[in-house]
């Protein structure tokens, strides 16, 4: 496997479900692609794909729930989003540079890597939050989510705060920036040798 490709797997906190994610990074940006057999908020299957530019600003997001809705949205990398199905702008997401997909911890790496925070530095961001199946209300589109990231130990530990829902978690990351464990939500699974 090339050195710019990383594979990670997670289960939900209680050892159910499974996610397989492939992360690839090169001079043009990053790509995350994964499949999830999820158990949080019900049973579902999903496939996601995220592409960033070289500055790690999200440019493309696709999510398809098995036997369910599809979401393809794009961004210009400057915080202007577009619904690729209805061919319309998404002004509610203006200024969102990152995506946060609810079925995976993989997308937490994007703002962590993009912000490059120093120890004890924190930053508030707005992310395009892609809901879990039971959170979809109306059109399947991302929702604006105010968040805060704080660097506790550079390249090792970060505090994530979902300001939009009063949620906090301390995230340990690996040498590639991917979350190891997301307390009470996701647990990293060792890959077979």
Number of C-alpha atoms within 10 A of each C-alpha: 6 6 7 11 15 15 15 18 21 27 22 24 17 12 13 14 18 19 24 18 21 16 19 17 18 11 8 12 16 21 20 21 19 20 21 22 20 20 18 19 11 9 11 19 19 21 19 21 18 22 21 23 17 15 14 23 23 30 22 21 24 17 21 16 18 13 9 11 14 17 18 19 23 20 23 14 20 13 20 18 26 19 17 15 10 9 9 11 16 17 12 13 21 18 17 24 25 25 26 24 21 15 27 24 22 25 19 21 19 21 22 22 15 14 16 12 20 13 14 13 13 17 12 13 17 23 26 25 19 23 17 19 20 11 11 14 9 6 8 19 19 24 19 20 19 17 20 18 24 21 23 19 14 16 19 17 20 23 18 20 18 18 15 12 10 8 10 15 16 17 22 19 20 14 8 15 17 24 25 21 22 20 14 10 16 25 21 20 17 9 10 4 3
